[in-house]
């Protein structure tokens, strides 16, 4: 009887956690994109131009991730702006790519209400820029987004591109949709690869 109560409590706690994750997911703005092709965990998407705040750090991906996230969070939450001001809402996903060996760039997508002209000024080490509209292939997966998982999913996505007759037009990017406190099985991660227009 006691074991049954513990199991029921565990199920209830997991349900509450899942509901909280779903609520966070529904309330966080994400970029609009058009799905051109869907095949299980794979999609071919057209993204509009996106306004982003970006910063780069050297070192391992994990070390660079922590430093870059803190830096960008300080900007959007008005902790480290020349003029202070109102906080900018967090969006998802957080984007990361390796621009050269050992150099990792992180991008926060700005809420759609902002343009480059209306964003608050950023410190010198943070670039505010617009990523042009582009076509991206994506594979979605759960987990903590370890280096091993990312490499495996990138390989799977490249294989899928080949079977679809699609040509990569750039290097892989990684997209992380959830906060670090979200359990791995409930997280949404993606590997994205730009695709040449046909």
PyMOL commands that place a pseudoatom at each C-alpha (Angstrom):
pseudoatom trace, name=CA, resn=UNK, resi=1, chain=A, elem=C, hetatm=0, pos=[0.000, 0.000, 0.000]
pseudoatom trace, name=CA, resn=UNK, resi=2, chain=A, elem=C, hetatm=0, pos=[2.819, 2.378, 0.933]
pseudoatom trace, name=CA, resn=UNK, resi=3, chain=A, elem=C, hetatm=0, pos=[4.648, 1.621, -2.335]
pseudoatom trace, name=CA, resn=UNK, resi=4, chain=A, elem=C, hetatm=0, pos=[1.484, 2.347, -4.315]
pseudoatom trace, name=CA, resn=UNK, resi=5, chain=A, elem=C, hetatm=0, pos=[1.178, 5.765, -2.653]
pseudoatom trace, name=CA, resn=UNK, resi=6, chain=A, elem=C, hetatm=0, pos=[4.802, 6.575, -3.519]
pseudoatom trace, name=CA, resn=UNK, resi=7, chain=A, elem=C, hetatm=0, pos=[4.237, 5.533, -7.138]
pseudoatom trace, name=CA, resn=UNK, resi=8, chain=A, elem=C, hetatm=0, pos=[1.076, 7.650, -7.335]
pseudoatom trace, name=CA, resn=UNK, resi=9, chain=A, elem=C, hetatm=0, pos=[2.937, 10.626, -5.852]
pseudoatom trace, name=CA, resn=UNK, resi=10, chain=A, elem=C, hetatm=0, pos=[5.738, 10.168, -8.389]
pseudoatom trace, name=CA, resn=UNK, resi=11, chain=A, elem=C, hetatm=0, pos=[3.284, 10.077, -11.278]
pseudoatom trace, name=CA, resn=UNK, resi=12, chain=A, elem=C, hetatm=0, pos=[1.523, 13.211, -9.973]
pseudoatom trace, name=CA, resn=UNK, resi=13, chain=A, elem=C, hetatm=0, pos=[4.855, 15.046, -9.625]
pseudoatom trace, name=CA, resn=UNK, resi=14, chain=A, elem=C, hetatm=0, pos=[5.888, 14.068, -13.140]
pseudoatom trace, name=CA, resn=UNK, resi=15, chain=A, elem=C, hetatm=0, pos=[2.518, 15.299, -14.453]
pseudoatom trace, name=CA, resn=UNK, resi=16, chain=A, elem=C, hetatm=0, pos=[2.956, 18.660, -12.714]
pseudoatom trace, name=CA, resn=UNK, resi=17, chain=A, elem=C, hetatm=0, pos=[6.483, 18.951, -14.148]
pseudoatom trace, name=CA, resn=UNK, resi=18, chain=A, elem=C, hetatm=0, pos=[5.275, 18.133, -17.647]
pseudoatom trace, name=CA, resn=UNK, resi=19, chain=A, elem=C, hetatm=0, pos=[2.458, 20.694, -17.319]
pseudoatom trace, name=CA, resn=UNK, resi=20, chain=A, elem=C, hetatm=0, pos=[4.942, 23.380, -16.219]
pseudoatom trace, name=CA, resn=UNK, resi=21, chain=A, elem=C, hetatm=0, pos=[7.225, 22.614, -19.163]
pseudoatom trace, name=CA, resn=UNK, resi=22, chain=A, elem=C, hetatm=0, pos=[4.275, 22.737, -21.565]
pseudoatom trace, name=CA, resn=UNK, resi=23, chain=A, elem=C, hetatm=0, pos=[3.126, 26.077, -20.131]
pseudoatom trace, name=CA, resn=UNK, resi=24, chain=A, elem=C, hetatm=0, pos=[6.622, 27.538, -20.509]
pseudoatom trace, name=CA, resn=UNK, resi=25, chain=A, elem=C, hetatm=0, pos=[6.823, 26.204, -24.087]
pseudoatom trace, name=CA, resn=UNK, resi=26, chain=A, elem=C, hetatm=0, pos=[3.454, 27.743, -25.016]
pseudoatom trace, name=CA, resn=UNK, resi=27, chain=A, elem=C, hetatm=0, pos=[4.251, 31.169, -23.549]
pseudoatom trace, name=CA, resn=UNK, resi=28, chain=A, elem=C, hetatm=0, pos=[7.730, 31.660, -25.016]
pseudoatom trace, name=CA, resn=UNK, resi=29, chain=A, elem=C, hetatm=0, pos=[7.815, 33.296, -28.441]
pseudoatom trace, name=CA, resn=UNK, resi=30, chain=A, elem=C, hetatm=0, pos=[9.431, 31.236, -31.178]
pseudoatom trace, name=CA, resn=UNK, resi=31, chain=A, elem=C, hetatm=0, pos=[10.294, 32.233, -34.748]
pseudoatom trace, name=CA, resn=UNK, resi=32, chain=A, elem=C, hetatm=0, pos=[7.624, 31.544, -37.343]
pseudoatom trace, name=CA, resn=UNK, resi=33, chain=A, elem=C, hetatm=0, pos=[8.705, 29.232, -40.129]
pseudoatom trace, name=CA, resn=UNK, resi=34, chain=A, elem=C, hetatm=0, pos=[7.004, 27.398, -42.966]
pseudoatom trace, name=CA, resn=UNK, resi=35, chain=A, elem=C, hetatm=0, pos=[7.397, 23.615, -43.081]
pseudoatom trace, name=CA, resn=UNK, resi=36, chain=A, elem=C, hetatm=0, pos=[8.055, 22.571, -46.669]
pseudoatom trace, name=CA, resn=UNK, resi=37, chain=A, elem=C, hetatm=0, pos=[8.691, 18.887, -45.994]
pseudoatom trace, name=CA, resn=UNK, resi=38, chain=A, elem=C, hetatm=0, pos=[8.188, 16.693, -42.906]
pseudoatom trace, name=CA, resn=UNK, resi=39, chain=A, elem=C, hetatm=0, pos=[9.501, 13.168, -42.394]
pseudoatom trace, name=CA, resn=UNK, resi=40, chain=A, elem=C, hetatm=0, pos=[9.268, 11.822, -38.829]
pseudoatom trace, name=CA, resn=UNK, resi=41, chain=A, elem=C, hetatm=0, pos=[11.863, 13.845, -36.821]
pseudoatom trace, name=CA, resn=UNK, resi=42, chain=A, elem=C, hetatm=0, pos=[13.133, 15.690, -39.918]
pseudoatom trace, name=CA, resn=UNK, resi=43, chain=A, elem=C, hetatm=0, pos=[11.781, 18.895, -41.469]
pseudoatom trace, name=CA, resn=UNK, resi=44, chain=A, elem=C, hetatm=0, pos=[12.700, 21.256, -44.278]
pseudoatom trace, name=CA, resn=UNK, resi=45, chain=A, elem=C, hetatm=0, pos=[11.761, 24.804, -43.257]
pseudoatom trace, name=CA, resn=UNK, resi=46, chain=A, elem=C, hetatm=0, pos=[11.748, 28.335, -44.629]
pseudoatom trace, name=CA, resn=UNK, resi=47, chain=A, elem=C, hetatm=0, pos=[12.632, 30.918, -41.967]
pseudoatom trace, name=CA, resn=UNK, resi=48, chain=A, elem=C, hetatm=0, pos=[12.032, 34.661, -42.286]
pseudoatom trace, name=CA, resn=UNK, resi=49, chain=A, elem=C, hetatm=0, pos=[14.767, 37.158, -41.491]
pseudoatom trace, name=CA, resn=UNK, resi=50, chain=A, elem=C, hetatm=0, pos=[15.467, 37.146, -37.730]
pseudoatom trace, name=CA, resn=UNK, resi=51, chain=A, elem=C, hetatm=0, pos=[16.866, 39.930, -35.555]
pseudoatom trace, name=CA, resn=UNK, resi=52, chain=A, elem=C, hetatm=0, pos=[19.373, 38.497, -33.087]
pseudoatom trace, name=CA, resn=UNK, resi=53, chain=A, elem=C, hetatm=0, pos=[21.766, 39.486, -30.331]
pseudoatom trace, name=CA, resn=UNK, resi=54, chain=A, elem=C, hetatm=0, pos=[24.958, 37.445, -30.575]
pseudoatom trace, name=CA, resn=UNK, resi=55, chain=A, elem=C, hetatm=0, pos=[28.233, 36.974, -28.749]
pseudoatom trace, name=CA, resn=UNK, resi=56, chain=A, elem=C, hetatm=0, pos=[31.214, 34.632, -29.195]
pseudoatom trace, name=CA, resn=UNK, resi=57, chain=A, elem=C, hetatm=0, pos=[33.505, 32.880, -26.722]
pseudoatom trace, name=CA, resn=UNK, resi=58, chain=A, elem=C, hetatm=0, pos=[36.453, 30.533, -27.196]
pseudoatom trace, name=CA, resn=UNK, resi=59, chain=A, elem=C, hetatm=0, pos=[36.962, 27.158, -25.562]
pseudoatom trace, name=CA, resn=UNK, resi=60, chain=A, elem=C, hetatm=0, pos=[34.876, 24.016, -25.278]
pseudoatom trace, name=CA, resn=UNK, resi=61, chain=A, elem=C, hetatm=0, pos=[31.249, 24.274, -26.398]
pseudoatom trace, name=CA, resn=UNK, resi=62, chain=A, elem=C, hetatm=0, pos=[30.022, 23.753, -22.824]
pseudoatom trace, name=CA, resn=UNK, resi=63, chain=A, elem=C, hetatm=0, pos=[32.292, 26.439, -21.356]
pseudoatom trace, name=CA, resn=UNK, resi=64, chain=A, elem=C, hetatm=0, pos=[31.478, 28.888, -24.150]
pseudoatom trace, name=CA, resn=UNK, resi=65, chain=A, elem=C, hetatm=0, pos=[27.753, 28.171, -23.704]
pseudoatom trace, name=CA, resn=UNK, resi=66, chain=A, elem=C, hetatm=0, pos=[27.734, 29.232, -20.067]
pseudoatom trace, name=CA, resn=UNK, resi=67, chain=A, elem=C, hetatm=0, pos=[29.739, 32.413, -20.670]
pseudoatom trace, name=CA, resn=UNK, resi=68, chain=A, elem=C, hetatm=0, pos=[27.710, 33.414, -23.742]
pseudoatom trace, name=CA, resn=UNK, resi=69, chain=A, elem=C, hetatm=0, pos=[24.343, 32.714, -22.128]
pseudoatom trace, name=CA, resn=UNK, resi=70, chain=A, elem=C, hetatm=0, pos=[25.176, 34.829, -19.090]
pseudoatom trace, name=CA, resn=UNK, resi=71, chain=A, elem=C, hetatm=0, pos=[26.422, 37.661, -21.294]
pseudoatom trace, name=CA, resn=UNK, resi=72, chain=A, elem=C, hetatm=0, pos=[23.328, 37.732, -23.506]
pseudoatom trace, name=CA, resn=UNK, resi=73, chain=A, elem=C, hetatm=0, pos=[20.989, 37.341, -20.518]
pseudoatom trace, name=CA, resn=UNK, resi=74, chain=A, elem=C, hetatm=0, pos=[22.612, 40.399, -18.904]
pseudoatom trace, name=CA, resn=UNK, resi=75, chain=A, elem=C, hetatm=0, pos=[21.787, 42.375, -22.062]
pseudoatom trace, name=CA, resn=UNK, resi=76, chain=A, elem=C, hetatm=0, pos=[18.158, 41.311, -22.475]
pseudoatom trace, name=CA, resn=UNK, resi=77, chain=A, elem=C, hetatm=0, pos=[17.380, 41.697, -18.767]
pseudoatom trace, name=CA, resn=UNK, resi=78, chain=A, elem=C, hetatm=0, pos=[18.879, 45.232, -18.783]
pseudoatom trace, name=CA, resn=UNK, resi=79, chain=A, elem=C, hetatm=0, pos=[21.615, 44.366, -16.276]
pseudoatom trace, name=CA, resn=UNK, resi=80, chain=A, elem=C, hetatm=0, pos=[24.454, 45.385, -18.571]
pseudoatom trace, name=CA, resn=UNK, resi=81, chain=A, elem=C, hetatm=0, pos=[23.249, 48.023, -20.990]
pseudoatom trace, name=CA, resn=UNK, resi=82, chain=A, elem=C, hetatm=0, pos=[24.782, 51.466, -21.406]
pseudoatom trace, name=CA, resn=UNK, resi=83, chain=A, elem=C, hetatm=0, pos=[21.380, 53.075, -20.823]
pseudoatom trace, name=CA, resn=UNK, resi=84, chain=A, elem=C, hetatm=0, pos=[19.629, 50.396, -18.755]
pseudoatom trace, name=CA, resn=UNK, resi=85, chain=A, elem=C, hetatm=0, pos=[15.922, 50.341, -19.529]
pseudoatom trace, name=CA, resn=UNK, resi=86, chain=A, elem=C, hetatm=0, pos=[13.194, 47.774, -19.973]
pseudoatom trace, name=CA, resn=UNK, resi=87, chain=A, elem=C, hetatm=0, pos=[13.868, 44.037, -20.101]
pseudoatom trace, name=CA, resn=UNK, resi=88, chain=A, elem=C, hetatm=0, pos=[13.515, 42.177, -23.391]
pseudoatom trace, name=CA, resn=UNK, resi=89, chain=A, elem=C, hetatm=0, pos=[11.466, 38.970, -23.249]
pseudoatom trace, name=CA, resn=UNK, resi=90, chain=A, elem=C, hetatm=0, pos=[13.336, 35.692, -23.614]
pseudoatom trace, name=CA, resn=UNK, resi=91, chain=A, elem=C, hetatm=0, pos=[12.483, 33.694, -26.738]
pseudoatom trace, name=CA, resn=UNK, resi=92, chain=A, elem=C, hetatm=0, pos=[13.407, 30.217, -27.881]
pseudoatom trace, name=CA, resn=UNK, resi=93, chain=A, elem=C, hetatm=0, pos=[15.389, 28.572, -29.246]
pseudoatom trace, name=CA, resn=UNK, resi=94, chain=A, elem=C, hetatm=0, pos=[18.859, 29.684, -28.216]
pseudoatom trace, name=CA, resn=UNK, resi=95, chain=A, elem=C, hetatm=0, pos=[21.111, 29.136, -31.247]
pseudoatom trace, name=CA, resn=UNK, resi=96, chain=A, elem=C, hetatm=0, pos=[24.757, 28.101, -31.183]
pseudoatom trace, name=CA, resn=UNK, resi=97, chain=A, elem=C, hetatm=0, pos=[27.331, 27.338, -33.862]
pseudoatom trace, name=CA, resn=UNK, resi=98, chain=A, elem=C, hetatm=0, pos=[31.089, 26.961, -34.207]
pseudoatom trace, name=CA, resn=UNK, resi=99, chain=A, elem=C, hetatm=0, pos=[32.335, 29.801, -36.408]
pseudoatom trace, name=CA, resn=UNK, resi=100, chain=A, elem=C, hetatm=0, pos=[35.941, 28.562, -36.400]
pseudoatom trace, name=CA, resn=UNK, resi=101, chain=A, elem=C, hetatm=0, pos=[37.726, 25.813, -34.456]
pseudoatom trace, name=CA, resn=UNK, resi=102, chain=A, elem=C, hetatm=0, pos=[37.214, 26.465, -30.753]
pseudoatom trace, name=CA, resn=UNK, resi=103, chain=A, elem=C, hetatm=0, pos=[35.155, 29.646, -31.323]
pseudoatom trace, name=CA, resn=UNK, resi=104, chain=A, elem=C, hetatm=0, pos=[31.471, 29.361, -30.436]
pseudoatom trace, name=CA, resn=UNK, resi=105, chain=A, elem=C, hetatm=0, pos=[28.785, 31.921, -31.275]
pseudoatom trace, name=CA, resn=UNK, resi=106, chain=A, elem=C, hetatm=0, pos=[25.503, 32.078, -29.375]
pseudoatom trace, name=CA, resn=UNK, resi=107, chain=A, elem=C, hetatm=0, pos=[22.437, 33.928, -30.635]
pseudoatom trace, name=CA, resn=UNK, resi=108, chain=A, elem=C, hetatm=0, pos=[19.297, 35.021, -28.830]
pseudoatom trace, name=CA, resn=UNK, resi=109, chain=A, elem=C, hetatm=0, pos=[16.463, 35.674, -31.292]
pseudoatom trace, name=CA, resn=UNK, resi=110, chain=A, elem=C, hetatm=0, pos=[14.805, 38.974, -30.428]
pseudoatom trace, name=CA, resn=UNK, resi=111, chain=A, elem=C, hetatm=0, pos=[11.010, 39.184, -30.022]
pseudoatom trace, name=CA, resn=UNK, resi=112, chain=A, elem=C, hetatm=0, pos=[9.286, 39.925, -33.324]
pseudoatom trace, name=CA, resn=UNK, resi=113, chain=A, elem=C, hetatm=0, pos=[8.155, 43.394, -32.172]
pseudoatom trace, name=CA, resn=UNK, resi=114, chain=A, elem=C, hetatm=0, pos=[11.772, 44.640, -32.388]
pseudoatom trace, name=CA, resn=UNK, resi=115, chain=A, elem=C, hetatm=0, pos=[13.820, 45.812, -35.344]
pseudoatom trace, name=CA, resn=UNK, resi=116, chain=A, elem=C, hetatm=0, pos=[17.501, 46.711, -35.330]
pseudoatom trace, name=CA, resn=UNK, resi=117, chain=A, elem=C, hetatm=0, pos=[16.408, 50.339, -35.075]
pseudoatom trace, name=CA, resn=UNK, resi=118, chain=A, elem=C, hetatm=0, pos=[14.168, 49.806, -32.030]
pseudoatom trace, name=CA, resn=UNK, resi=119, chain=A, elem=C, hetatm=0, pos=[16.361, 47.476, -29.938]
pseudoatom trace, name=CA, resn=UNK, resi=120, chain=A, elem=C, hetatm=0, pos=[18.127, 49.018, -26.941]
pseudoatom trace, name=CA, resn=UNK, resi=121, chain=A, elem=C, hetatm=0, pos=[21.856, 49.616, -27.613]
pseudoatom trace, name=CA, resn=UNK, resi=122, chain=A, elem=C, hetatm=0, pos=[24.101, 46.708, -26.640]
pseudoatom trace, name=CA, resn=UNK, resi=123, chain=A, elem=C, hetatm=0, pos=[27.562, 46.632, -25.044]
pseudoatom trace, name=CA, resn=UNK, resi=124, chain=A, elem=C, hetatm=0, pos=[30.471, 46.534, -27.498]
pseudoatom trace, name=CA, resn=UNK, resi=125, chain=A, elem=C, hetatm=0, pos=[31.043, 42.781, -27.260]
pseudoatom trace, name=CA, resn=UNK, resi=126, chain=A, elem=C, hetatm=0, pos=[27.432, 41.963, -28.214]
pseudoatom trace, name=CA, resn=UNK, resi=127, chain=A, elem=C, hetatm=0, pos=[26.421, 42.330, -31.862]
pseudoatom trace, name=CA, resn=UNK, resi=128, chain=A, elem=C, hetatm=0, pos=[22.867, 43.167, -32.875]
pseudoatom trace, name=CA, resn=UNK, resi=129, chain=A, elem=C, hetatm=0, pos=[22.290, 41.907, -36.395]
pseudoatom trace, name=CA, resn=UNK, resi=130, chain=A, elem=C, hetatm=0, pos=[19.736, 40.470, -38.790]
pseudoatom trace, name=CA, resn=UNK, resi=131, chain=A, elem=C, hetatm=0, pos=[20.042, 36.897, -40.033]
pseudoatom trace, name=CA, resn=UNK, resi=132, chain=A, elem=C, hetatm=0, pos=[18.666, 36.835, -43.608]
pseudoatom trace, name=CA, resn=UNK, resi=133, chain=A, elem=C, hetatm=0, pos=[15.712, 34.651, -44.540]
pseudoatom trace, name=CA, resn=UNK, resi=134, chain=A, elem=C, hetatm=0, pos=[16.927, 31.128, -45.242]
pseudoatom trace, name=CA, resn=UNK, resi=135, chain=A, elem=C, hetatm=0, pos=[15.950, 27.524, -45.866]
pseudoatom trace, name=CA, resn=UNK, resi=136, chain=A, elem=C, hetatm=0, pos=[16.976, 25.090, -43.129]
pseudoatom trace, name=CA, resn=UNK, resi=137, chain=A, elem=C, hetatm=0, pos=[16.834, 21.344, -42.642]
pseudoatom trace, name=CA, resn=UNK, resi=138, chain=A, elem=C, hetatm=0, pos=[16.177, 20.296, -39.047]
pseudoatom trace, name=CA, resn=UNK, resi=139, chain=A, elem=C, hetatm=0, pos=[16.180, 17.162, -36.936]
pseudoatom trace, name=CA, resn=UNK, resi=140, chain=A, elem=C, hetatm=0, pos=[14.476, 17.258, -33.545]
pseudoatom trace, name=CA, resn=UNK, resi=141, chain=A, elem=C, hetatm=0, pos=[15.461, 15.211, -30.488]
pseudoatom trace, name=CA, resn=UNK, resi=142, chain=A, elem=C, hetatm=0, pos=[15.150, 15.131, -26.693]
pseudoatom trace, name=CA, resn=UNK, resi=143, chain=A, elem=C, hetatm=0, pos=[17.933, 14.946, -24.116]
pseudoatom trace, name=CA, resn=UNK, resi=144, chain=A, elem=C, hetatm=0, pos=[20.609, 17.182, -22.637]
pseudoatom trace, name=CA, resn=UNK, resi=145, chain=A, elem=C, hetatm=0, pos=[22.198, 18.116, -25.970]
pseudoatom trace, name=CA, resn=UNK, resi=146, chain=A, elem=C, hetatm=0, pos=[25.578, 16.538, -25.247]
pseudoatom trace, name=CA, resn=UNK, resi=147, chain=A, elem=C, hetatm=0, pos=[28.405, 16.799, -27.778]
pseudoatom trace, name=CA, resn=UNK, resi=148, chain=A, elem=C, hetatm=0, pos=[27.883, 13.128, -28.614]
pseudoatom trace, name=CA, resn=UNK, resi=149, chain=A, elem=C, hetatm=0, pos=[24.135, 13.619, -29.213]
pseudoatom trace, name=CA, resn=UNK, resi=150, chain=A, elem=C, hetatm=0, pos=[24.726, 16.693, -31.374]
pseudoatom trace, name=CA, resn=UNK, resi=151, chain=A, elem=C, hetatm=0, pos=[27.330, 14.900, -33.505]
pseudoatom trace, name=CA, resn=UNK, resi=152, chain=A, elem=C, hetatm=0, pos=[25.059, 11.869, -33.920]
pseudoatom trace, name=CA, resn=UNK, resi=153, chain=A, elem=C, hetatm=0, pos=[22.068, 14.000, -34.901]
pseudoatom trace, name=CA, resn=UNK, resi=154, chain=A, elem=C, hetatm=0, pos=[24.135, 16.083, -37.314]
pseudoatom trace, name=CA, resn=UNK, resi=155, chain=A, elem=C, hetatm=0, pos=[25.259, 12.877, -39.036]
pseudoatom trace, name=CA, resn=UNK, resi=156, chain=A, elem=C, hetatm=0, pos=[21.638, 11.662, -39.219]
pseudoatom trace, name=CA, resn=UNK, resi=157, chain=A, elem=C, hetatm=0, pos=[20.525, 14.997, -40.689]
pseudoatom trace, name=CA, resn=UNK, resi=158, chain=A, elem=C, hetatm=0, pos=[23.280, 14.954, -43.313]
pseudoatom trace, name=CA, resn=UNK, resi=159, chain=A, elem=C, hetatm=0, pos=[22.236, 11.419, -44.289]
pseudoatom trace, name=CA, resn=UNK, resi=160, chain=A, elem=C, hetatm=0, pos=[18.621, 12.577, -44.597]
pseudoatom trace, name=CA, resn=UNK, resi=161, chain=A, elem=C, hetatm=0, pos=[19.661, 15.521, -46.777]
pseudoatom trace, name=CA, resn=UNK, resi=162, chain=A, elem=C, hetatm=0, pos=[21.451, 13.123, -49.096]
pseudoatom trace, name=CA, resn=UNK, resi=163, chain=A, elem=C, hetatm=0, pos=[18.400, 10.845, -49.393]
pseudoatom trace, name=CA, resn=UNK, resi=164, chain=A, elem=C, hetatm=0, pos=[16.233, 13.890, -50.170]
pseudoatom trace, name=CA, resn=UNK, resi=165, chain=A, elem=C, hetatm=0, pos=[18.579, 15.216, -52.847]
pseudoatom trace, name=CA, resn=UNK, resi=166, chain=A, elem=C, hetatm=0, pos=[19.183, 18.410, -50.856]
pseudoatom trace, name=CA, resn=UNK, resi=167, chain=A, elem=C, hetatm=0, pos=[22.510, 20.251, -50.833]
pseudoatom trace, name=CA, resn=UNK, resi=168, chain=A, elem=C, hetatm=0, pos=[23.898, 21.735, -47.593]
pseudoatom trace, name=CA, resn=UNK, resi=169, chain=A, elem=C, hetatm=0, pos=[24.715, 25.446, -47.916]
pseudoatom trace, name=CA, resn=UNK, resi=170, chain=A, elem=C, hetatm=0, pos=[26.622, 25.958, -44.662]
pseudoatom trace, name=CA, resn=UNK, resi=171, chain=A, elem=C, hetatm=0, pos=[27.676, 24.458, -41.367]
pseudoatom trace, name=CA, resn=UNK, resi=172, chain=A, elem=C, hetatm=0, pos=[25.430, 22.977, -38.688]
pseudoatom trace, name=CA, resn=UNK, resi=173, chain=A, elem=C, hetatm=0, pos=[23.781, 25.066, -35.999]
pseudoatom trace, name=CA, resn=UNK, resi=174, chain=A, elem=C, hetatm=0, pos=[22.322, 23.838, -32.725]
pseudoatom trace, name=CA, resn=UNK, resi=175, chain=A, elem=C, hetatm=0, pos=[18.978, 24.994, -31.301]
pseudoatom trace, name=CA, resn=UNK, resi=176, chain=A, elem=C, hetatm=0, pos=[18.026, 24.580, -27.632]
pseudoatom trace, name=CA, resn=UNK, resi=177, chain=A, elem=C, hetatm=0, pos=[14.426, 25.336, -26.684]
pseudoatom trace, name=CA, resn=UNK, resi=178, chain=A, elem=C, hetatm=0, pos=[14.278, 24.753, -22.932]
pseudoatom trace, name=CA, resn=UNK, resi=179, chain=A, elem=C, hetatm=0, pos=[15.788, 26.075, -19.716]
pseudoatom trace, name=CA, resn=UNK, resi=180, chain=A, elem=C, hetatm=0, pos=[18.575, 24.018, -18.096]
pseudoatom trace, name=CA, resn=UNK, resi=181, chain=A, elem=C, hetatm=0, pos=[16.330, 22.950, -15.212]
pseudoatom trace, name=CA, resn=UNK, resi=182, chain=A, elem=C, hetatm=0, pos=[13.968, 21.104, -17.587]
pseudoatom trace, name=CA, resn=UNK, resi=183, chain=A, elem=C, hetatm=0, pos=[14.610, 17.330, -17.366]
pseudoatom trace, name=CA, resn=UNK, resi=184, chain=A, elem=C, hetatm=0, pos=[16.463, 15.929, -20.381]
pseudoatom trace, name=CA, resn=UNK, resi=185, chain=A, elem=C, hetatm=0, pos=[13.633, 13.676, -21.623]
pseudoatom trace, name=CA, resn=UNK, resi=186, chain=A, elem=C, hetatm=0, pos=[11.322, 16.725, -21.808]
pseudoatom trace, name=CA, resn=UNK, resi=187, chain=A, elem=C, hetatm=0, pos=[13.751, 19.025, -23.613]
pseudoatom trace, name=CA, resn=UNK, resi=188, chain=A, elem=C, hetatm=0, pos=[13.500, 19.957, -27.269]
pseudoatom trace, name=CA, resn=UNK, resi=189, chain=A, elem=C, hetatm=0, pos=[16.778, 20.239, -29.151]
pseudoatom trace, name=CA, resn=UNK, resi=190, chain=A, elem=C, hetatm=0, pos=[17.487, 20.511, -32.862]
pseudoatom trace, name=CA, resn=UNK, resi=191, chain=A, elem=C, hetatm=0, pos=[20.365, 20.384, -35.285]
pseudoatom trace, name=CA, resn=UNK, resi=192, chain=A, elem=C, hetatm=0, pos=[19.848, 22.776, -38.222]
pseudoatom trace, name=CA, resn=UNK, resi=193, chain=A, elem=C, hetatm=0, pos=[21.721, 22.900, -41.523]
pseudoatom trace, name=CA, resn=UNK, resi=194, chain=A, elem=C, hetatm=0, pos=[21.196, 25.595, -44.160]
pseudoatom trace, name=CA, resn=UNK, resi=195, chain=A, elem=C, hetatm=0, pos=[20.059, 24.205, -47.513]
pseudoatom trace, name=CA, resn=UNK, resi=196, chain=A, elem=C, hetatm=0, pos=[20.646, 25.588, -50.985]
pseudoatom trace, name=CA, resn=UNK, resi=197, chain=A, elem=C, hetatm=0, pos=[17.458, 26.827, -52.645]
pseudoatom trace, name=CA, resn=UNK, resi=198, chain=A, elem=C, hetatm=0, pos=[16.331, 24.644, -55.545]
for i in range(1, 198): cmd.bond("trace and resi %d" % i, "trace and resi %d" % (i + 1))
show_as sticks, trace
zoom trace
